[in-house]
Amino acid sequence: MDITRPLAFFLSLFLFIAGPAAADVLLVDSIQSAPALQTPRAGTGMTSVRQGYGDPLTEYPTVSTAGARWDYNGFSVFFEHDRVIHSVVHRAAGN
């Protein structure tokens, strides 16, 4: 029995079903290729953030009176009471 014809048939069927492969570029790739942006560390006080980074572009109070969000060019800083809880780097346009 000749196995070449069935093998060729299944191989061509597999390639037809599989089709072309596609993938998305992860945001992680973009962050790793971008220069590092220094942001305030957790636990830093509001006064120190203002001294080190200047006045924010926008200041938003949170829903409760216990915190705030400050937006700078390229990142935002989130506070609980008067301490940084985390900083978030803004996503680059087009990503």
Secondary structure, DSSP 8 states (H G I E B T S, - for coil): ---HHHHHHHHHHHHHHH--------HHHHHHHS-------TT-BHHHHHHHH-S-SEEEE-SSTTEEEEEETTEEEEEETTEEEEEEE---TT-
